Amino acid sequence: MMQRTIRQVFKGHPVTEGAGVKLRRLFSNYETELFDPFLMLDDFRSDNPEDFLAGFPWHPHRGIETITYVTMGDVEHGDSLGNKGVITTGAVQWMTAGSGIIHQEMPKGDAQGRMHGFQLWANLPACDKMMDPRYRDITEADIPVVRRPDGTTIKVIAGTVDGTKGPMDEIVIEPEYLDCALPPDSVFLHPTRPGHTVFAYVIGGGAEIDGMTVADRDLVLFNDGSQLLVQAGGTGVRFLLLSGAPLREPVAWRGPIVMNTEEELDIAFEEYRNGTFIKHAPEGKA
């Protein structure tokens, strides 16, 4: 077994998106080759409603998947297919934009004014960029939890841990998405697929990885290997563990749309302007 070592640690930077939502962006279009097939990770944890209530009004997406994981609070959403709903505490929304979708996401927080969550963008291969869009809403109850004898808990959103399979499957990039919580001074050893992109994002406590101390809001991108090891610190650690199969395709990216060529981007934005962007009929309508 070849242990994964640290390739790079990312600290992220504050950005303002949507109608004025303040968040921390860990990686984006400058790091597409490093994180392939993932495009972007945003951390929108805040205990101040002024940071998030303006939300993300109606906007388009094409050519990508957006994965929203809420750990505290509610996010209301609606889209051009007629879907409406709320992503609640502990839930995940896996949206495949495909050929095109126009939607809005409006964070509401909880009764104490807290809104904690993360949004990940994953690329779609060229052959699937114009597939029909779809939503998959996963409640907290839908996500299995693996509990190890040492007190470690692992929420399995996608992938398989100790024989327990997450609810997300049939995804082209073969993703693994785990929410791992380790008790103080415990050791987490986890197999990884050689050739896959793997990173961990610390969201609480601290740990030692490959001889380096990492803490809340540190993102660790790993070199290749068949397993990784995390040594929890004295207060324990919680982190998101992500992996996926690289697409190794050209990336043309402009705002909320990611295609393979600039020409495809031009077409997408022209269609958005002239009202022909949506290719798939709303639910229940032919």
Secondary structure, 3 states (H helix, E strand, C coil): CCECCEEEEECCEEEEECCCEEEEEEECHHHHHHHCCEEEEEECCECCHHHCCCCEEEEEEECEEEEEEEEECEEEEEECCCCEEEECCCCEEEEECCCCEEEEEEEEECCCCCEEEEEEEEECCHHHCCCCCEEEEECHHHCCEEECCCCCEEEEEECEECCEECCECCCCCCCEEEEEEECCCCEEEEECCCCCEEEEEEEEEEEEECCEEEECCCEEEECCCCEEEEEEEEEEEEEEEEEECCCCCCCEEECCEEECCHHHHHHHHHHHHHCCCCCCCCCCCC
